[in-house]
Amino acid sequence: MARRKPFRWHIGVFLAPAVLVYTAIMIIPLFGTLNLSLFNLEGQNRIFVGLANFATLFGDPRWSDAFWNALGNNCWFFIIHMIVQNPIGILLAALLSSPRLRMAAFYRTAIFIPTILSFVIVGFVWKLILSPIWGIAPGMLDAVGLKFLFAPWLGKEEYALTTLALISVWQFVGIPMMLIYAALLSIPDDVIEAAEMDGLTGWAQFWKIKLPLILPSIGIISILTFVGNFNAFDLIYVAQGALAGPDFSTDILGTFLYRTFFGFQLQLGDPYMGSAIATAMFGIILVGVCIYLFGIQTRLRRYQF
Amino acid sequence: MSKTRSHAGRSIAAHAILITYTLIALFPVFVIVINSFKSRRAIFAEPLMPPMPGNWDLVGYTTVLEQGDFFQYFLNSMTVTVASLFFVLLFGAMAAFALSEYRFRGNLLMGLYLALGIMIPIRLGTVAILELMVSAGLVNTLTALILVYTAQGLPLAVFILSEFMRSVSDDLKNAGRIDGLSEYRIFFTLVLPLVRPAMATVAVFTMIPIWNDLWFPLILAPSEETKTITLGSQVFIGQFVTNWNAVLAALSLAIVPVLVLYLIFSRQLIRGITAGAVK
């Protein structure tokens, strides 16, 4: 331990810039938004209305229909990620981490490429590929005799949201893959050797030994997916516009917030209702994170090597 | 005998799955880039053919470069990304050093406070951030974006860097203290060079979302002079939806710089992500 001084100024100097920027740009605006959701305009004046904005948001059919629609779509968006993205990511990581696999570095690099592209690129690229005008997707389905399966997926209400969720999965599968890959690499060799001594190899070894050991990482991935999905906006905005067509079938909380706050077409922007939606999103994310931290993470068994 | 055969079978299956997925990952990018060099007729007639003398046409690129000020957008993106990265790394490393090196009252609480931002997205504060930027007169400036991205990147940077700084040997720092170095010199000349690999990891993780962000440029700096390349290509492509050559060329122009950067830094990135594994 170093000598104790009465007041160590340098600690303050080291901490000050980060804390100041973080507090001023992140924490204060966050609470500012939460606060703004309790106000509304009456005539020209900003007045305190308590929870009236939330009553409107959840109770008035003009708002609540859109809100529940966005929330429902957002949940479906999240479910698709959980049942498609994360299993694929785990499968790829399990394959990549097998020893003696050749070209592992090449696969790793290539599969991660979509993740570095921006939503703008991803949205337009898939819009073009799925477009019936260009005909890449129908042409390829035709080549394998499945042309009857083709539909303008992004233009149909029934399919559009699922299609966008799968595009997002395509983009982000690299993240669970990398995190699980790192977790699998950190399993000590003696554990694996012991399993092999007991005759556990291949899939049995994966299910019985490795999977329990990487459960904490799967938990982290799930919560990252959750926060990311309930905060998503860009892909839908790029592919379907702020109106999240067709007929709001791809509307999620992020696009709903954007439309409410900035307005669209004839409707004017409304910062107060926008704040109310942001506060609702904050609440949803907070509840999700708390469920994970207190309900799931504490029950996960951790193994120390 | 049978064991080696099953082994080879498994390895073939593994390669088959990985190759399939690699194709799925790369195919869309590949299709866009090859078609951007082809004539309009060839794009529609045979979309999967590579560009060759018969169908070669650069009209898309000439349209794009005449219409949009892509060079300016690119410069804006570079400025914002590099400046934000610099502040995130500098401020993040300083705070991480304070948290990991000194014991003081409120240390744990401060760590938790800074980590809060990892879980709560900064976007939810957008309404108030915009009000703040309006009152500070920073709307439509790159400064606004730099400030926001610095705040956005700090939580993760502090979190990762303080983990790494805990592993820097105390003996080294105490030797420095005995030699009469100030705490600042110890940080800048002894500790910082030792955590360079961690800084690289943080840099990559911070850089990708900043470069690709559409939300804040759209809201805080949508003017022509401050557009970033992501927003610029979004607006540009939106205007040229029916000009397929231009759209494909614009997409390729947006893909290639990121792709090149990624291929240069991919080893660093992958080493960074898997760094936790080498503990």
Interface residues (C-beta under 8 A of the other chain):
Chain A: A2 R8 H10 I11 V13 F14 L15 P17 A18 V19 V21 Y22 A24 I25 M26 I27 I28 P29 L30 F31 G32 T33 L36 I88 L91 L92 L95 L96 S98 R100 L101 R102 M103 A105 F106 Y107 R108 T109 A110 I111 F112 I113 P114 T115 I116 L117 S118 F119 V120 I121 F124 V125 W126 L128 I129 W134 G135 I136 G139 W170 V173 M178 L179 Y181 A182 A183 L185 S186 G202 I223 V227 N231 F233 D234 Y237 V238 G254 F261 F262 P271 G274 S275 A278 T279 M281 F282 I285 L286 V289
Chain B: R10 S11 A14 H15 I17 L18 Y21 T22 I24 A25 L26 P28 V29 V31 I32 I43 F44 P47 L48 F87 L90 F91 G92 M94 A95 F97 A98 L99 Y102 F104 M110 L114 L116 G117 M119 I120 P121 I122 R123 L124 G125 T126 V127 A128 I129 E131 L132 L147 V148 T150 A151 Q152 L154 P155 V158 N174 R177 S182 E183 Y184 F187 I208 W211 N212 D213 L214 W215 I219 T230 S233 Q234 I237 W244 V247 L248 L251 A254 I255 V258 L259 Y262 L263 S266 L269 I270 I273 T274 A275 G276 A277 V278 K279
